[in-house]
Amino acid sequence: MPFLTEGFCLEGPKLYRIGDYYYYISAEGGTAGPPTSHMVVVARSRSIDGPWENMPSNPLIHTYNNSDRWWSRGHGSLIDTPEGKWYCVYHAYENGFYNLGRQTLMEPVHFTQDGWIVSDGGDASQPLPSPTKATKESQETNRLTHLHEFRIGLDWRFYKYFSPTRTKVENNTLTLQGQGTSLSSSSPMMFIAGAHSYEIEAEIELHGNVKAGLCLYYNAEYNVGTGFDSDRRYRYRRNKSNGVGQSGGTHLWLRLRNDAHVVTAYWSHDGKEWQRETWGQEVSGFNHNTLYDFQSILPGLFCEGEGYATFSNFKYRELR
């Protein structure tokens, strides 16, 4: 049965000279759309000017079934190791988690005796043996364990508008100047979680006429969050906020949970006794196939208005 694509859509060419041939590695079929759309195809020539011949066994990388864990596999690049092993690095969407965006995968390939490239296959959802021996130990551990340090530009980044003058970090406390009059115009600070289920939490104190809180951000129109000002607590949905209860002042602990697309929020006056907000949202549709933009949902912090907020005791926990 022929697989479904968005069209021919040849794009993203990469040219390699390996042995006696020039290899032309391209993406084809459409970047998103149907799960079987995207792929990696190969052509070769002995001359940079051609003629080019397509690999008889194309595609090199592809999603063949809707039941596969990784969809729209494509846009591949060839890399090799000092030991002579070859791999194809490419991106794909995870089945059921389009809103995590395109994720990077890698699988081993090899050259046949007649000079073509074949994938060694295997389960791309499982870890691979290390491609090569490391020359020295990495000094960087899992960046998610450093989120409470607010390392801006490394773990944390602004959405579109980098504004380092808005921030100050001291003793694991972030001071964030307010900006704009909505969640999107505040240009929230965010990080990549990459997990199916997790929650974030922070102690927040307000200074001035500001609203601040926690968010899950896809783009300027599609985002969710929980926040407060000196008078009320707020639910954020599609860049609009509505009051859901009294805040009791300028100092609160907030928690935002994303449990396999289901988002809920919690608040506390002391960081120990928590109460759940009486709202919940489902965000599986926050993805490129429905909303465009090639984005992913990113968790983050925001402060809108005139003044600033401090964020401390930040925690990130994966639920499964």
Residue frames as qw, qx, qy, qz and C-alpha x, y, z in Angstrom:
[[0.000, 0.888, 0.459, 0.000, 0.00, 0.00, 0.00],
 [0.392, 0.505, -0.060, 0.766, 1.47, 3.42, -0.91],
 [0.357, -0.482, -0.492, 0.631, 2.06, 5.71, 2.05],
 [0.081, 0.911, 0.380, 0.139, 0.39, 9.10, 2.35],
 [0.485, -0.116, -0.045, 0.866, 2.44, 12.31, 1.92],
 [0.100, 0.756, 0.244, -0.599, 1.76, 16.03, 1.65],
 [0.586, 0.799, -0.057, -0.121, 3.32, 16.04, -1.81],
 [0.800, 0.388, -0.223, 0.399, 6.77, 15.87, -3.38],
 [0.398, -0.909, 0.055, -0.110, 8.14, 18.71, -1.22],
 [0.832, 0.121, -0.178, 0.511, 11.86, 18.12, -1.86],
 [0.147, -0.935, 0.102, -0.307, 13.81, 20.29, 0.61],
 [0.581, -0.738, 0.342, -0.039, 16.77, 20.66, 2.94],
 [0.889, 0.376, -0.217, 0.145, 19.51, 19.23, 0.69],
 [0.483, -0.748, 0.437, 0.127, 22.89, 18.23, 2.13],
 [0.758, 0.582, -0.294, 0.004, 25.85, 17.35, -0.04],
 [0.670, -0.579, 0.454, 0.093, 28.66, 14.96, 0.97],
 [0.588, 0.579, -0.558, -0.083, 31.76, 13.68, -0.79],
 [0.712, -0.396, 0.555, -0.168, 32.35, 10.14, 0.51],
 [0.693, -0.038, 0.663, 0.280, 34.70, 7.83, -1.36],
 [0.300, 0.079, 0.627, 0.714, 34.07, 7.89, -5.09],
 [0.017, -0.640, -0.672, -0.371, 30.67, 9.56, -4.90],
 [0.149, -0.160, 0.193, -0.956, 28.91, 12.79, -4.11],
 [0.152, -0.438, -0.883, 0.077, 25.85, 11.97, -2.01],
 [0.220, -0.299, -0.112, -0.922, 22.80, 14.24, -2.09],
 [0.182, -0.336, -0.864, 0.327, 20.71, 13.75, 1.08],
 [0.222, -0.261, -0.177, -0.923, 17.30, 15.44, 0.99],
 [0.301, 0.247, 0.723, -0.570, 14.00, 15.62, 2.85],
 [0.250, -0.073, -0.653, -0.712, 10.85, 14.77, 0.96],
 [0.288, -0.390, -0.868, -0.106, 7.12, 14.30, 1.44],
 [0.330, -0.728, -0.183, -0.572, 6.26, 17.18, 3.78],
 [0.158, 0.398, -0.651, 0.626, 7.55, 18.08, 7.24],
 [0.363, -0.014, 0.666, -0.651, 4.33, 17.47, 9.20],
 [0.642, 0.133, -0.366, -0.660, 0.88, 16.54, 7.92],
 [0.946, -0.100, -0.211, -0.224, 0.20, 12.78, 7.80],
 [0.687, -0.602, 0.401, 0.061, 2.43, 10.64, 10.07],
 [0.827, 0.070, 0.442, 0.340, 3.89, 8.91, 7.00],
 [0.407, 0.909, 0.078, -0.039, 4.64, 12.09, 5.08],
 [0.023, -0.897, 0.436, 0.074, 8.27, 12.93, 5.84],
 [0.972, 0.018, 0.120, 0.199, 11.36, 10.93, 4.82],
 [0.230, -0.739, 0.489, 0.404, 15.07, 11.02, 4.03],
 [0.871, 0.461, 0.171, 0.020, 16.06, 10.19, 0.44],
 [0.494, -0.544, 0.476, 0.482, 19.45, 9.64, -1.17],
 [0.739, 0.672, 0.028, 0.024, 20.88, 10.33, -4.64],
 [0.610, -0.526, 0.368, 0.464, 24.49, 10.05, -5.81],
 [0.632, 0.773, -0.046, 0.036, 26.81, 11.07, -8.60],
 [0.814, -0.091, 0.043, 0.573, 30.48, 10.69, -9.44],
 [0.312, 0.297, 0.106, 0.896, 30.50, 14.37, -10.48],
 [0.002, -0.402, -0.452, 0.796, 29.22, 17.43, -8.65],
 [0.306, 0.273, -0.270, -0.871, 27.57, 18.40, -11.95],
 [0.804, 0.196, 0.370, -0.423, 25.67, 15.10, -12.23],
 [0.584, -0.323, -0.405, -0.624, 24.04, 13.11, -13.64],
 [0.333, -0.290, 0.679, -0.587, 22.41, 11.98, -10.36],
 [0.543, -0.129, -0.777, -0.291, 20.82, 8.62, -9.70],
 [0.606, -0.475, 0.187, -0.610, 18.28, 7.97, -6.97],
 [0.149, -0.294, 0.917, -0.227, 18.95, 5.17, -4.51],
 [0.458, -0.121, -0.763, -0.440, 16.85, 2.13, -5.53],
 [0.425, -0.365, -0.794, 0.233, 15.90, 1.42, -1.90],
 [0.074, -0.193, 0.173, -0.963, 14.76, 4.98, -1.06],
 [0.097, -0.894, 0.203, -0.388, 13.72, 6.23, 1.41],
 [0.433, 0.312, -0.700, 0.474, 16.62, 5.81, 3.83],
 [0.015, -0.156, -0.707, 0.690, 14.54, 6.95, 6.85],
 [0.384, -0.240, -0.422, -0.786, 10.75, 6.96, 6.97],
 [0.423, 0.028, 0.674, -0.604, 7.61, 6.35, 9.08],
 [0.198, -0.018, -0.847, -0.493, 5.60, 3.54, 7.48],
 [0.363, -0.479, -0.792, -0.113, 2.75, 3.02, 9.93],
 [0.297, -0.697, -0.045, -0.651, 0.50, 5.24, 12.05],
 [0.840, -0.515, -0.166, -0.035, 1.18, 2.89, 14.96],
 [0.684, 0.241, -0.298, 0.620, 4.93, 3.70, 14.98],
 [0.442, -0.665, -0.334, 0.501, 6.17, 5.67, 17.97],
 [0.214, -0.509, 0.171, 0.816, 7.93, 8.29, 15.80],
 [0.498, 0.716, 0.489, 0.006, 6.05, 10.12, 13.08],
 [0.346, 0.937, -0.013, 0.047, 7.19, 12.35, 10.18],
 [0.709, -0.461, 0.308, 0.436, 10.78, 11.10, 10.37],
 [0.634, 0.670, 0.191, 0.335, 12.93, 13.17, 8.06],
 [0.089, 0.952, -0.222, 0.193, 15.49, 15.92, 7.43],
 [0.921, -0.300, 0.059, 0.240, 18.49, 13.63, 7.95],
 [0.167, 0.873, -0.456, 0.036, 22.19, 14.40, 8.19],
 [0.933, 0.073, -0.292, 0.199, 25.04, 11.89, 7.95],
 [0.231, -0.842, 0.454, -0.180, 27.74, 11.89, 10.62],
 [0.873, 0.152, -0.437, 0.152, 30.66, 9.54, 11.18],
 [0.661, -0.734, 0.149, 0.038, 32.86, 8.68, 14.14],
 [0.005, -0.759, 0.641, 0.113, 36.68, 8.40, 14.36],
 [0.522, -0.173, 0.835, -0.011, 36.16, 4.63, 14.39],
 [0.091, 0.110, -0.746, -0.650, 34.44, 4.77, 11.00],
 [0.129, 0.469, 0.859, -0.159, 30.85, 4.20, 12.12],
 [0.073, -0.201, -0.347, -0.913, 28.10, 6.07, 10.30],
 [0.060, 0.492, 0.745, -0.448, 24.83, 7.46, 11.65],
 [0.011, -0.514, -0.449, -0.731, 21.87, 9.41, 10.36],
 [0.068, -0.337, -0.529, 0.776, 20.63, 12.22, 12.65],
 [0.119, -0.397, -0.570, -0.709, 17.10, 13.41, 11.91],
 [0.263, -0.027, 0.452, -0.852, 13.97, 14.81, 13.54],
 [0.314, -0.314, -0.835, -0.323, 10.51, 13.37, 14.16],
 [0.492, -0.395, 0.133, -0.764, 7.30, 13.94, 16.10],
 [0.049, -0.067, 0.950, -0.300, 6.40, 11.54, 18.89],
 [0.360, -0.356, -0.745, -0.433, 3.14, 9.68, 18.38],
 [0.458, -0.680, -0.572, 0.030, 0.58, 11.24, 20.72],
 [0.427, -0.708, -0.127, 0.548, 2.86, 14.10, 21.72],
 [0.478, 0.632, 0.272, 0.546, 2.97, 16.43, 18.73],
 [0.147, -0.962, -0.063, -0.219, 3.02, 19.37, 21.15],
 [0.695, -0.559, 0.216, 0.396, 6.56, 18.45, 22.23],
 [0.272, 0.843, -0.316, -0.341, 7.65, 19.59, 18.77],
 [0.830, 0.443, -0.336, 0.042, 10.20, 17.94, 16.52],
 [0.677, -0.636, 0.369, 0.036, 12.66, 15.85, 18.50],
 [0.309, 0.695, -0.633, -0.145, 16.13, 14.72, 17.46],
 [0.948, -0.110, 0.286, -0.085, 16.77, 11.02, 16.79],
 [0.141, 0.678, -0.690, -0.210, 19.76, 9.06, 15.54],
 [0.943, -0.012, 0.311, -0.121, 20.19, 5.60, 14.08],
 [0.419, -0.456, 0.653, 0.437, 23.13, 3.66, 12.65],
 [0.757, 0.603, -0.008, -0.252, 23.56, 3.27, 8.91],
 [0.589, -0.370, 0.585, 0.416, 26.17, 1.53, 6.74],
 [0.396, 0.611, -0.410, -0.549, 27.43, 1.64, 3.17],
 [0.933, 0.151, 0.313, -0.095, 26.78, -1.39, 0.98],
 [0.650, -0.181, 0.511, 0.532, 29.37, -2.93, -1.33],
 [0.408, 0.530, 0.503, 0.547, 27.81, -1.16, -4.29],
 [0.256, 0.113, -0.066, 0.958, 28.07, 2.21, -2.54],
 [0.358, -0.599, -0.359, -0.620, 24.53, 2.85, -1.32],
 [0.086, -0.286, 0.601, -0.742, 23.41, 3.66, 2.23],
 [0.590, -0.351, -0.681, -0.257, 21.22, 1.38, 4.32],
 [0.434, -0.584, 0.313, -0.610, 19.71, 1.99, 7.75],
 [0.261, 0.144, -0.926, 0.230, 20.52, -0.64, 10.36],
 [0.551, -0.485, -0.510, -0.448, 17.06, -0.08, 11.80],
 [0.341, -0.115, -0.707, 0.609, 16.33, -0.92, 15.41],
 [0.236, -0.784, -0.574, 0.017, 13.98, 0.70, 17.89],
 [0.268, 0.529, -0.056, 0.803, 14.54, 4.46, 17.76],
 [0.495, -0.735, -0.082, -0.456, 12.69, 4.86, 21.06],
 [0.877, -0.441, -0.048, 0.187, 15.38, 2.92, 22.94],
 [0.224, -0.863, 0.379, 0.248, 18.92, 4.09, 23.86],
 [0.811, 0.517, -0.254, 0.104, 21.77, 3.29, 21.46],
 [0.807, -0.301, -0.023, 0.507, 25.24, 2.15, 22.49],
 [0.137, -0.849, 0.139, 0.491, 27.63, 5.09, 22.60],
 [0.735, 0.678, -0.022, 0.007, 28.83, 5.78, 19.04],
 [0.582, 0.545, -0.389, 0.462, 32.39, 6.48, 20.18],
 [0.659, -0.397, -0.415, 0.486, 34.56, 6.57, 23.26],
 [0.088, -0.986, -0.084, -0.115, 34.53, 9.97, 24.94],
 [0.590, 0.447, -0.339, 0.581, 37.94, 11.62, 25.16],
 [0.121, 0.123, -0.567, 0.806, 37.06, 13.30, 28.45],
 [0.080, -0.532, -0.808, 0.239, 34.14, 13.34, 30.82],
 [0.020, -0.678, -0.351, -0.645, 31.49, 15.95, 30.20],
 [0.159, -0.004, -0.491, 0.857, 31.41, 18.73, 32.75],
 [0.445, -0.102, -0.058, -0.888, 27.70, 19.31, 32.12],
 [0.161, 0.177, 0.941, -0.238, 25.07, 17.25, 33.90],
 [0.055, 0.611, 0.750, 0.249, 21.35, 17.19, 33.15],
 [0.074, 0.277, 0.009, 0.958, 20.41, 20.84, 32.68],
 [0.505, -0.578, -0.435, -0.470, 17.01, 20.26, 34.25],
 [0.687, -0.452, -0.438, 0.363, 18.75, 19.82, 37.60],
 [0.388, -0.099, -0.100, 0.911, 20.07, 23.40, 37.35],
 [0.019, -0.666, -0.506, -0.548, 16.78, 25.17, 36.67],
 [0.439, -0.814, -0.346, 0.158, 16.60, 26.62, 40.18],
 [0.525, -0.366, 0.090, 0.763, 19.84, 28.50, 39.42],
 [0.348, 0.874, 0.248, -0.232, 18.16, 30.47, 36.59],
 [0.462, -0.319, 0.490, 0.667, 21.07, 30.17, 34.17],
 [0.483, 0.758, 0.200, -0.390, 19.71, 32.53, 31.51],
 [0.400, 0.721, -0.474, -0.308, 20.89, 31.72, 27.99],
 [0.063, 0.323, -0.944, -0.007, 21.83, 28.17, 28.97],
 [0.060, 0.287, 0.944, -0.149, 18.77, 26.51, 30.52],
 [0.171, 0.735, 0.516, -0.405, 16.39, 29.46, 30.41],
 [0.251, 0.088, 0.425, 0.865, 15.57, 31.66, 27.43],
 [0.309, 0.419, 0.245, -0.818, 13.14, 34.43, 26.55],
 [0.556, 0.502, 0.657, 0.084, 10.43, 33.94, 23.97],
 [0.498, 0.729, 0.293, 0.367, 11.61, 35.78, 20.82],
 [0.098, 0.889, -0.112, 0.433, 12.84, 38.94, 22.59],
 [0.745, -0.133, -0.403, 0.514, 16.02, 38.43, 24.60],
 [0.138, -0.858, -0.002, -0.495, 16.02, 41.05, 27.37],
 [0.681, -0.059, -0.538, 0.493, 18.90, 40.49, 29.82],
 [0.043, 0.308, -0.271, 0.911, 18.36, 43.92, 31.36],
 [0.640, -0.416, -0.204, -0.613, 15.02, 42.69, 32.72],
 [0.907, -0.261, -0.330, 0.006, 16.66, 40.09, 34.93],
 [0.024, -0.677, 0.619, -0.397, 18.88, 39.75, 37.95],
 [0.895, -0.171, -0.410, -0.051, 19.85, 36.46, 39.57],
 [0.026, 0.574, -0.615, 0.539, 21.23, 36.25, 43.08],
 [0.269, -0.176, 0.839, -0.438, 21.26, 33.28, 45.50],
 [0.044, 0.225, 0.948, 0.223, 19.02, 31.23, 43.20],
 [0.186, 0.693, 0.532, -0.449, 16.43, 34.01, 43.14],
 [0.322, 0.336, 0.506, 0.726, 15.33, 35.57, 39.86],
 [0.109, 0.619, 0.280, -0.726, 14.20, 39.18, 39.73],
 [0.319, 0.340, 0.691, 0.552, 12.14, 39.70, 36.55],
 [0.110, 0.271, 0.055, -0.955, 11.00, 43.15, 35.47],
 [0.491, 0.538, 0.626, -0.276, 7.42, 43.40, 34.28],
 [0.017, -0.227, 0.529, 0.817, 6.67, 43.98, 30.61],
 [0.245, -0.191, -0.729, -0.609, 3.52, 44.32, 28.53],
 [0.505, -0.113, 0.283, -0.807, -0.10, 43.85, 29.54],
 [0.931, 0.054, -0.068, -0.355, -0.64, 40.14, 28.79],
 [0.853, -0.292, 0.407, 0.150, 1.10, 36.81, 29.04],
 [0.786, 0.411, 0.248, 0.390, 2.39, 36.92, 25.46],
 [0.255, 0.877, -0.062, 0.401, 3.50, 40.56, 25.52],
 [0.561, -0.780, 0.275, -0.031, 5.43, 39.91, 28.74],
 [0.580, 0.577, -0.573, 0.054, 7.88, 37.76, 26.74],
 [0.838, -0.496, 0.160, -0.161, 8.01, 34.91, 29.28],
 [0.022, 0.616, -0.787, 0.016, 11.21, 33.11, 30.27],
 [0.944, 0.033, 0.030, -0.327, 11.03, 29.41, 29.38],
 [0.208, -0.500, 0.834, 0.112, 12.94, 26.15, 29.21],
 [0.664, 0.168, -0.606, -0.405, 12.65, 22.84, 27.35],
 [0.669, -0.318, 0.551, -0.385, 11.17, 20.06, 29.48],
 [0.425, 0.359, -0.764, -0.328, 10.73, 17.38, 26.79],
 [0.080, 0.010, 0.951, -0.297, 8.73, 15.12, 29.13],
 [0.263, -0.420, -0.752, -0.435, 5.21, 13.75, 28.87],
 [0.511, -0.747, -0.386, -0.176, 4.21, 14.66, 32.43],
 [0.499, 0.057, -0.366, 0.784, 5.77, 17.14, 34.83],
 [0.225, -0.905, -0.358, -0.042, 5.08, 20.02, 37.18],
 [0.406, 0.368, -0.210, 0.810, 6.81, 23.29, 37.96],
 [0.467, -0.775, -0.414, 0.101, 6.62, 25.29, 41.16],
 [0.404, 0.341, -0.187, 0.828, 7.95, 28.59, 42.48],
 [0.269, -0.689, -0.451, 0.499, 7.67, 31.02, 45.35],
 [0.287, 0.533, 0.320, 0.729, 6.72, 34.42, 43.91],
 [0.218, -0.656, -0.381, 0.614, 6.70, 37.90, 45.43],
 [0.327, 0.738, 0.397, 0.436, 5.32, 40.95, 43.65],
 [0.321, -0.478, -0.116, 0.809, 6.69, 44.50, 43.72],
 [0.120, 0.241, -0.269, -0.925, 4.63, 47.21, 42.06],
 [0.678, 0.343, 0.205, -0.618, 1.60, 46.98, 39.80],
 [0.264, 0.381, -0.822, -0.331, 2.35, 43.60, 38.24],
 [0.930, -0.033, 0.160, -0.330, 0.84, 40.17, 37.61],
 [0.152, 0.567, -0.807, -0.067, 3.21, 37.21, 37.64],
 [0.863, -0.093, 0.366, -0.337, 3.04, 33.45, 37.51],
 [0.413, -0.233, 0.839, 0.266, 3.77, 30.18, 35.70],
 [0.640, 0.505, -0.060, -0.576, 2.84, 29.27, 32.14],
 [0.632, 0.061, 0.703, 0.320, 2.87, 26.67, 29.38],
 [0.224, 0.724, -0.117, -0.641, 3.52, 28.57, 26.18],
 [0.711, 0.312, 0.554, 0.299, 3.01, 27.56, 22.54],
 [0.341, 0.340, 0.260, 0.837, 2.71, 30.95, 20.85],
 [0.039, -0.071, 0.187, -0.979, 1.25, 34.41, 21.35],
 [0.590, -0.182, -0.239, -0.749, -2.31, 33.16, 20.93],
 [0.884, -0.205, -0.380, -0.181, -2.17, 29.68, 22.45],
 [0.292, 0.324, -0.683, 0.586, -0.86, 29.46, 25.99],
 [0.650, -0.610, -0.408, -0.194, -2.10, 28.61, 29.47],
 [0.372, 0.306, -0.524, 0.702, -0.99, 29.61, 32.94],
 [0.502, -0.719, -0.474, 0.084, -1.66, 30.54, 36.53],
 [0.358, 0.320, -0.189, 0.857, -0.81, 33.90, 38.06],
 [0.329, -0.752, -0.527, 0.221, -1.78, 36.54, 40.58],
 [0.170, 0.612, -0.101, 0.765, -1.61, 40.21, 41.51],
 [0.040, 0.179, -0.615, 0.767, -1.97, 41.85, 44.91],
 [0.563, -0.023, 0.223, -0.796, -5.73, 41.27, 44.84],
 [0.891, 0.167, 0.151, -0.394, -6.65, 38.15, 42.84],
 [0.481, -0.213, 0.798, 0.295, -5.47, 34.86, 41.40],
 [0.543, 0.546, -0.185, -0.610, -5.90, 34.35, 37.65],
 [0.760, 0.133, 0.613, 0.169, -6.34, 31.60, 35.11],
 [0.140, 0.594, -0.433, -0.663, -4.69, 32.22, 31.75],
 [0.637, 0.285, 0.711, 0.091, -6.16, 30.68, 28.61],
 [0.512, 0.578, 0.428, 0.469, -5.33, 31.69, 25.03],
 [0.361, 0.220, -0.065, 0.904, -3.53, 34.82, 26.23],
 [0.357, -0.594, -0.131, -0.709, -6.50, 36.05, 28.26],
 [0.238, 0.016, -0.797, 0.555, -6.83, 36.00, 32.04],
 [0.501, -0.565, -0.296, -0.584, -9.81, 35.86, 34.34],
 [0.209, -0.477, 0.608, -0.600, -9.96, 36.05, 38.12],
 [0.684, -0.141, -0.699, -0.154, -10.56, 32.81, 40.02],
 [0.678, -0.590, -0.407, 0.163, -10.17, 33.89, 43.65],
 [0.214, -0.960, 0.159, -0.084, -8.46, 36.16, 46.14],
 [0.676, 0.441, -0.455, 0.375, -4.66, 36.15, 46.32],
 [0.694, -0.663, -0.232, 0.157, -4.41, 37.49, 49.84],
 [0.350, -0.833, 0.226, 0.363, -1.45, 39.73, 49.09],
 [0.423, 0.802, -0.385, -0.172, 1.76, 39.93, 47.10],
 [0.063, -0.499, 0.862, -0.064, 3.36, 36.63, 48.16],
 [0.905, 0.065, 0.175, -0.381, 2.29, 33.18, 46.92],
 [0.314, -0.278, 0.867, 0.269, 3.63, 29.78, 45.95],
 [0.728, 0.405, -0.052, -0.550, 2.26, 28.58, 42.58],
 [0.435, -0.182, 0.860, 0.195, 2.39, 25.17, 40.92],
 [0.646, 0.454, -0.191, -0.583, 1.48, 24.22, 37.34],
 [0.561, -0.148, 0.813, 0.044, 1.10, 20.58, 36.31],
 [0.589, 0.431, -0.417, -0.541, 1.07, 19.12, 32.80],
 [0.540, -0.153, 0.817, -0.130, 0.03, 15.48, 33.08],
 [0.338, 0.171, 0.835, 0.399, -0.04, 14.01, 29.56],
 [0.031, 0.396, 0.469, 0.789, -1.69, 17.15, 28.09],
 [0.391, -0.757, -0.495, -0.170, -4.01, 17.81, 31.05],
 [0.288, 0.358, -0.299, 0.836, -3.03, 21.06, 32.78],
 [0.496, -0.751, -0.434, -0.048, -4.00, 21.91, 36.35],
 [0.213, 0.591, -0.299, 0.718, -2.83, 24.58, 38.80],
 [0.645, -0.535, -0.492, 0.236, -2.29, 24.89, 42.56],
 [0.069, 0.735, -0.191, 0.647, -1.55, 27.67, 45.04],
 [0.707, -0.409, -0.472, 0.330, -0.24, 27.92, 48.58],
 [0.168, -0.954, 0.052, -0.244, 0.46, 30.60, 51.20],
 [0.516, -0.725, 0.456, -0.007, 3.38, 28.69, 52.76],
 [0.398, 0.542, -0.717, -0.184, 4.65, 26.20, 50.16],
 [0.112, -0.146, 0.951, -0.251, 3.40, 23.29, 52.29],
 [0.388, 0.438, 0.737, -0.339, -0.38, 23.25, 52.24],
 [0.001, -0.104, 0.565, 0.818, -1.61, 23.37, 48.65],
 [0.509, 0.478, 0.534, -0.477, -5.03, 23.97, 47.13],
 [0.367, 0.172, 0.712, 0.574, -6.00, 23.06, 43.57],
 [0.264, 0.248, -0.106, -0.926, -7.62, 25.66, 41.35],
 [0.596, 0.328, 0.654, -0.332, -11.08, 24.69, 40.10],
 [0.615, 0.681, -0.150, -0.368, -10.07, 24.71, 36.45],
 [0.644, -0.223, 0.654, 0.328, -8.27, 22.37, 34.09],
 [0.497, 0.700, -0.214, -0.466, -7.28, 22.48, 30.43],
 [0.851, 0.063, 0.476, 0.211, -6.28, 20.01, 27.71],
 [0.086, 0.842, -0.290, -0.446, -3.49, 21.11, 25.38],
 [0.691, -0.022, 0.645, 0.326, -2.72, 18.20, 23.03],
 [0.527, 0.728, 0.397, 0.186, -3.92, 20.35, 20.12],
 [0.082, -0.944, 0.202, 0.248, -1.23, 22.97, 20.75],
 [0.654, -0.202, 0.574, 0.450, 0.94, 21.78, 17.86],
 [0.015, -0.377, 0.464, 0.801, 1.97, 22.66, 14.33],
 [0.060, 0.240, 0.888, 0.387, -0.55, 20.40, 12.60],
 [0.054, -0.750, -0.659, 0.028, -3.42, 22.44, 14.04],
 [0.170, -0.921, -0.162, 0.312, -1.86, 25.83, 14.78],
 [0.613, 0.688, -0.105, 0.375, 1.22, 26.11, 12.53],
 [0.204, -0.919, 0.286, -0.176, 4.39, 27.88, 13.79],
 [0.781, 0.258, -0.506, 0.261, 6.57, 24.74, 14.25],
 [0.202, -0.618, 0.471, -0.596, 6.60, 25.38, 17.99],
 [0.567, -0.196, -0.788, 0.138, 6.41, 23.19, 21.07],
 [0.508, -0.800, -0.190, -0.258, 4.85, 23.78, 24.46],
 [0.498, 0.295, -0.494, 0.649, 7.46, 25.23, 26.81],
 [0.507, -0.724, -0.439, 0.160, 7.02, 25.76, 30.57],
 [0.407, 0.364, -0.126, 0.828, 8.08, 29.10, 31.97],
 [0.260, -0.570, -0.459, 0.630, 7.69, 32.19, 34.14],
 [0.198, 0.609, 0.354, 0.682, 6.15, 35.56, 33.34],
 [0.210, -0.555, -0.398, 0.700, 5.73, 39.04, 34.80],
 [0.188, 0.589, 0.467, 0.632, 3.48, 41.63, 33.17],
 [0.254, -0.911, -0.324, -0.031, 2.83, 45.23, 34.17],
 [0.200, 0.789, -0.275, 0.512, 4.89, 47.96, 35.85],
 [0.593, -0.646, 0.415, -0.241, 7.24, 46.76, 38.59],
 [0.398, 0.421, -0.815, -0.021, 8.92, 43.40, 39.09],
 [0.906, -0.314, 0.004, -0.283, 8.52, 39.97, 40.64],
 [0.058, -0.571, 0.814, -0.091, 10.98, 37.67, 42.36],
 [0.929, 0.030, -0.266, -0.255, 10.96, 33.91, 41.75],
 [0.070, -0.561, 0.784, -0.258, 12.69, 31.59, 44.23],
 [0.521, -0.102, 0.804, -0.266, 12.61, 27.95, 45.35],
 [0.659, 0.388, -0.326, -0.556, 11.92, 26.90, 41.76],
 [0.519, -0.170, 0.836, -0.053, 11.27, 23.18, 41.33],
 [0.625, 0.327, -0.463, -0.536, 10.80, 20.94, 38.32],
 [0.491, -0.169, 0.832, -0.195, 9.55, 17.37, 38.78],
 [0.435, 0.113, -0.717, -0.533, 8.73, 14.71, 36.23],
 [0.710, -0.168, 0.301, -0.614, 5.60, 12.80, 37.19],
 [0.966, 0.070, 0.242, -0.061, 6.39, 9.58, 35.31]]
